[in-house]
Amino acid sequence: MKLALLPLQSIFFPGETVPLHIFEDRYKQLIVDCRKEAVTFGIPVYINDNMIYGTEVQLVEIVNTYDNGEMDVTCVARQVFRILSFEKQMKGKLYAGGTIQFLDSVNDAEKEIKQEVLDKIHELYELMGVPYTPLPLEKFNSYVLVHKMGLSFNQEYQLLQMPSERDRLLFMKSHLISTISMLSEVNRTKKTIEMNGNFKNFDPLDFEDFNL
């Protein structure tokens, strides 16, 4: 299918609220078209000088419109897609577009793996001293806390491409285990340094009975 495209160096996951400040004329036109025609558009991820995957978003609200025509808008992310072809300007429009194919999302995760990931997130937050509000298992999926567990931009992009919920959770679990291990070692090293930095009273050694 054809979809209008607004490329960004940002990653949005399905269900996420997407706040955007629109200032270019081509994207002002895009937002007006979305409001008039109730159409969606895509945000391809610009990474490594390329665009392959992105997320379809739907306009929810134009929050502010400024005198110069700039806008603050909120959208909601819907489905992940792969770009099959790209055109810098859609016919009769100022903005870009392309032919895309949606990725089928497979909800194949067991409750056990979801609970394991939730427990690891809790452990990470405790280790970092970050406030943690418990999340009910039934409300948790791989996209809910994905931006809040220290994944790099490249790791988030990898996760975006995974259609399987189970694969996404296993990917997150692996990252959490290695991050927790690294932070635990850092904390241990910090405590050792602090301990060794204190002044200590040493008992004098008695060499009288010591033979070389």
N, C-alpha and C positions, 0 to 999 in steps of 0.2 A: 504493500500500500504506500501511497504518497503521504509525506508528513512535512510540515514546515519545521525548520530547524534553527535553533539558537545555540550555537556551540559555545561552551564555557569550559574553563579549567576547573570544573567542580563536578562532584559526583553526588547524585541524589538517588535514594533508594525508594522503592514502592511504599506508599503510605506516608512518606515524609512531606512536611510542609516546606514549600519552596518560596522564600521571599526574594523578590528581584527588584532592582532599580532600573527602570527602562529609560535610556537617554538617547539612543541612536534612532534616527528617523525610520529606518527599516524595521526596527523592533517595536516602535510606537505603532506602525502600521499593522504589525503582527498581532499586537494585543487588541487593537480595535477590531480586527478581523475575528479574533477568537471570541470577543464579546458579542459581536453582531451575528456570527454564524455558528456559535457554540461548538467550535472545532478545537481540537487539542493540538499541541505542538511538541517537538522533541528537543531535549537538551543533550546533544552528543558530548561525550567527554573528550576534550582536546588534550592528548597526552602523547609524548614522544613524537611530536610533529605529525600526529595522525588522529583520525577519528574513525572508530569502528563500532563502539558500543555507546549506548546512551539510554536515557529514560524519557518516556512519554509523560507529559504533564498537562494538567487541566487548569485553566484559569478559574480561580475561586472569587477573587475580589480585587478591584482597583481601589487601593487604600487611599492614595493621594494622587492628585493631578496638579502639577505645578504650572505657573504662568508660561513657561517656555515649552510646555507639552510633555515634559518628563513625567514619569509615573512611578509610584511604588505599588507593586502588585504582589498578591500572594497566590500561589498555585499549589496543587497537590500532585505528587509524583504517583504514576500509575504502573506502567509496565516497562520492562527492560526490552530494548530492541538492538538489532544489529543493522548497520547501514549497508545496503546493497549497492546503492549509487548515490552520488552527491552532485547537486547543482548549486552554484553560487547564488543564483537568482531564479526563483520560481516564475513561471510565465505570468506576466502582468503584475508582478509583485516586486517589492524592494528586497525582501528577505530570502534567505537560502531555503532549500528544501531537499528532499531526497526520497528514494524508495527504501523502505525499511521492512524488516521482518521481526515480529515479536518473538521473544524467547518464551517457551512454555515453562511456567514455574511448577515444579513438582514438589508437592507437600508430602515428603516421605520420611520425616524425622520422627523418631520415637520420643516418648516423654522422657526417657532416661537421659538421652544425649542433651535434650533441652535443659534438664535439671543440672547436669554436669557443667554446662556452659554458664548457667546462672550462678552456680556455686563458685566457679572460678572468677567470674566478674566480681562477686562479693568479696572473695579473697584478695583480688587485686586492689579493690578500693580500700579495704582495711589496711593493706600493706602500705598504701600511699597516703593513708589518713584522709581519704576523700569521703564525704558523706554519701551514704548509700541508702536509697529507699527500696525496700524489698518489692519485687515485681511478681505478681501472681503468675504461675506457670502457664495458665491458659491465655494470658495476655502477652506472652513472650514469643517472639520469633527472631530470626537472625537479623532482621532489619531494624529492630527497635532500638538497640544500643550500639549499633555498628560504628557510629562516629565517636563513641565514648569509651573505647577500650584500647586506644593507642595504636590503631592500625595506620600504616603509612598510606600515602596517596596511591602508590602502586598496589599495595595489598588490598585496599578498598576496590580498586579497579578489577583486580583478580576476582574478588568476591562477587562483584556485579555481574560477571560473566557466567557464574555458576547457576544453572537452572534448578539444581537439586537442593532443597532445604537442608537435608542431611549433610551434604558435602559442605555447604556454607557453615553449618554449625561445627563440623569437624575441623574445618580450616580455622575458625575462631578459637576453638578449644586448643589447638596446637599452638597458636599465637599466644594465648593466655598462659599456657604452661611454661613456655620459654620466657615470657616477660616476667612472670612471677618468680621463676628461678633466678633470673638475672637481678631483679630487684632485691630478692632475699640475700643474694651474695653481696650486693652493694651495701645493704644494711649491715650485714655481718662485718664487712670490711670497715665500714664507718665506725662501728662499735669498737673494733680492734684498734683502730687509729686513735679514737678518743681515749681508750684505756691505756694505750702505750704513751699517750701524750701527757699523762699525769706524773707528777713527781712521786718517786717511791723511796721508801727507806729500806736500804739493803743491809742485812746483817753482815758484819765484817767476817771474812773467811779466816779460819785458823789454819795456817800452813805448817805448824810445827810438826805434825805427823805425816806431812806430805812428802813423798820421796819421788824423785825423777828417775 
